[in-house]
Amino acid sequence: MVTRDRAIQDDKFKAWPDPRLVRECLKGNEEAWSALVDKYKNLIFSIPVKYGFSPDDATDIFQSVCLELLSQLPNLRNPQALPKWIMQVTAHKCFHGRRQQQRTEVTDPNDPKFEQSTPSRAESILREAEDEQNLRQAVAALPPRCQQLIRMLFFEEPARPYQQVARTLGIAPGSIGFIRQRCLERLRKGLIDAGFS
């Protein structure tokens, strides 16, 4: 029962818009801080992964971004800009992390593994991370059953068979296609409403 109550409380905070989450974080609300980090953890972690950092280095960058978020949150003028701020800070830390690695490694510039971080590559990574975050937010805005169905069918590797999805959701296997279509239509509408085309 305590676990279920905790999950409901966590979901409540996750549903809050960024301005409210930021206000609560600034008041010292630990649950709001946890919800804020949980909301953006995939975004933060995805950027160093796209830059080619190892999981350990990506974790270090993630922690560094979270520390900067904690220290700079009071200076954030527009909470609506939080995702872009997070992406910029993470990209900045990736750039500096890559430069630090290049200083400590003896690398031949003619070696095909030698990769300079160009501005166009960085812009591409940020656009991709922003698109992924928009998708995560649109999925999170769906009703719980749609979220679960979409995650099981499209986000898990390998995708679950319909029989297993039906058992998990407690529905008939023959109704999955219809429900999936309705959920995807809601997702498409949410993405369009968010300006994602």
C-alpha positions in Angstrom: 0.0 0.0 0.0 2.8 2.4 0.9 4.5 1.7 -2.5 1.2 2.3 -4.4 0.7 5.6 -2.5 4.3 6.6 -3.2 3.8 5.8 -7.0 0.6 7.9 -7.0 2.4 10.8 -5.3 5.3 10.5 -7.8 2.9 10.5 -10.7 1.3 13.7 -9.3 4.6 15.6 -9.4 5.5 14.2 -12.8 2.3 15.6 -14.3 3.0 19.1 -13.1 4.2 21.6 -15.7 7.8 22.8 -15.5 7.0 26.2 -13.9 5.2 24.5 -11.0 7.9 21.9 -10.6 10.6 24.6 -10.6 8.7 26.6 -8.0 8.3 23.6 -5.7 12.0 22.7 -6.1 13.0 26.2 -5.2 10.8 25.9 -2.0 12.9 22.8 -1.1 10.3 20.1 -2.0 12.4 17.0 -2.4 9.6 15.1 -4.2 9.4 17.8 -6.8 13.2 17.7 -7.3 13.0 13.9 -7.8 10.2 14.3 -10.3 12.1 17.0 -12.2 15.2 14.8 -12.4 13.1 11.8 -13.4 11.3 13.8 -16.1 14.6 14.9 -17.7 17.0 12.0 -16.9 16.5 10.3 -20.3 17.1 13.6 -22.1 20.3 14.4 -20.1 21.7 10.9 -20.4 20.9 10.6 -24.2 23.1 13.5 -25.2 26.5 12.0 -23.9 25.5 8.7 -25.4 25.0 10.4 -28.8 28.4 12.0 -28.4 29.8 8.5 -28.0 30.8 8.6 -24.4 31.0 5.3 -22.4 28.2 4.6 -20.0 30.5 5.6 -17.0 31.4 8.9 -18.6 27.8 9.5 -19.6 26.8 8.9 -15.9 29.5 11.4 -14.8 28.1 14.0 -17.2 24.6 13.3 -16.0 25.6 13.9 -12.4 27.4 17.1 -13.4 24.4 18.4 -15.2 22.1 17.6 -12.2 24.5 19.4 -9.9 24.5 22.4 -12.2 20.7 22.3 -12.4 20.5 22.3 -8.6 22.8 25.3 -8.3 21.5 27.3 -11.2 17.8 26.6 -10.8 17.2 29.8 -8.8 18.7 31.8 -11.7 16.4 30.3 -14.4 14.3 33.2 -15.7 11.9 31.2 -17.8 11.0 27.7 -16.5 9.4 26.9 -19.9 12.9 27.0 -21.4 14.2 24.4 -19.0 14.5 21.5 -21.5 16.6 23.7 -23.9 18.7 24.9 -21.0 19.3 21.3 -19.9 20.3 20.3 -23.5 22.7 23.3 -23.8 24.3 22.6 -20.5 24.6 18.9 -21.3 26.1 19.6 -24.7 28.5 22.0 -23.2 29.7 19.4 -20.7 30.0 16.8 -23.5 32.1 19.2 -25.6 34.4 19.9 -22.6 34.5 16.2 -21.7 35.5 15.3 -25.3 38.2 18.0 -25.3 39.6 16.7 -22.0 39.7 13.2 -23.4 41.5 14.4 -26.5 44.1 16.1 -24.3 44.8 13.0 -22.3 44.8 10.6 -25.2 47.5 10.4 -27.8 45.5 10.3 -31.0 46.7 10.5 -34.5 44.4 13.1 -36.3 44.6 10.9 -39.4 43.1 8.0 -37.5 39.5 7.4 -38.6 38.5 7.0 -34.9 39.6 10.6 -34.3 36.5 12.7 -34.4 36.3 16.4 -34.0 33.1 17.7 -32.4 31.9 20.0 -35.1 29.2 22.6 -34.5 26.9 21.0 -37.1 27.3 17.6 -35.3 26.5 19.2 -32.0 23.4 21.0 -33.5 22.3 17.7 -34.9 22.6 15.9 -31.6 20.7 18.7 -29.8 17.9 18.6 -32.4 17.7 14.8 -32.1 17.6 15.0 -28.3 14.9 17.7 -28.4 12.8 15.5 -30.7 13.2 12.6 -28.4 12.2 14.7 -25.4 9.1 15.9 -27.2 8.2 12.3 -27.9 8.8 11.3 -24.2 6.6 14.2 -23.0 3.8 13.4 -25.5 3.8 9.7 -24.4 3.8 10.8 -20.7 0.7 12.9 -21.4 -1.3 9.9 -22.7 -3.6 7.9 -20.4 -1.7 5.2 -18.4 -3.0 2.3 -20.5 -1.8 4.0 -23.8 1.5 4.8 -22.2 2.0 1.2 -21.2 0.9 -0.2 -24.6 3.1 2.1 -26.6 6.1 1.4 -24.4 5.6 -2.3 -24.7 5.1 -2.3 -28.5 7.6 0.4 -29.6 10.1 1.1 -26.9 11.1 -2.3 -25.6 13.8 -4.4 -27.3 12.6 -6.8 -28.5 9.0 -5.8 -28.8 6.6 -8.0 -26.8 4.3 -10.4 -28.6 0.7 -9.3 -28.7 -0.3 -12.3 -26.4 2.0 -11.1 -23.7 0.9 -7.5 -24.1 -2.8 -8.6 -23.9 -2.1 -10.5 -20.7 -0.2 -7.6 -19.1 -3.0 -5.1 -19.9 -5.8 -7.5 -19.1 -7.4 -7.2 -22.6 -8.2 -9.6 -25.4 -5.4 -10.0 -28.0 -7.8 -9.2 -30.8 -8.4 -5.7 -29.4 -4.7 -4.6 -29.3 -4.7 -3.4 -32.9 -7.7 -1.1 -32.3 -6.4 0.2 -29.0 -3.0 0.7 -30.5 -4.5 2.8 -33.3 -6.4 4.9 -30.9 -3.3 5.5 -28.7 -1.1 6.3 -31.7 -3.8 8.8 -32.9 -3.8 10.5 -29.4 0.0 10.5 -29.5 0.0 12.1 -33.0 -2.4 14.8 -31.9 -0.3 15.5 -28.8 2.8 15.8 -30.9 1.1 18.2 -33.4 -0.3 20.3 -30.5 3.2 20.5 -29.1 4.4 21.8 -32.5 6.3 18.7 -33.4 5.7 17.7 -37.0 
